Every structure is written in structure tokens, then in C-alpha cells.
Amino acid sequence: MLVLVLGADPVQAQQGEMPALASQSVNINSDNASVLADGLTGVGLSRAEDIIRYREEFGPFTTVEQLSEVKGIGKATLDKNRARITLD
């Protein structure tokens, strides 16, 4: 099986040494819509704007689970993104 990682050193890939993929963290309390859309799987610009409207109306998120209160963010989307969401 061949796995292509963009930006990977071909010698490392050939030797089976794959670099760790960077996981981008996303702060749902402070990042703008563009960053949210780029950083969250299954979240486009429109849904990212909904996240911002929610936090403007109800204040900062206090738990990751609270994100599911935003229309269109279901359990599956939340579970896909849980590891990269921050509240700082």
C-alpha cells in the first residue's frame, strides 16, 4: 500500500517513516468564520457564521458539547472535530 503525504520526504516515505500530520486546533470562542470553516470537518462558511452568531447571542461556549446547540451541528460533526476544538 502506498500512502502519499504532501510535503513528505520521499526517502522517509519509502522507509515507512511517515511524519506526524499536524492537527490544527480551532477555538470556537474566538476564531473567525474562515478559520472555523477551514479547521472543522463538515463545517462550511455558512455554518461557521452560525457558530459565531450563537456565541454572540449566548456568550462563549463553556463545553464542547454545547456546540451541538448550533443548528446543523449534530453529534457526528461534533465527534469528528472533538479532538481539535478548544475553548480558551
Secondary structure, DSSP 8 states (H G I E B T S, - for coil): -----TT--HHHHHTT---------EETTT--HHHHHHHSTT--HHHHHHHHHHHHHH-S-SSSGGGGGSTT--HHHHHHHGGGEE--
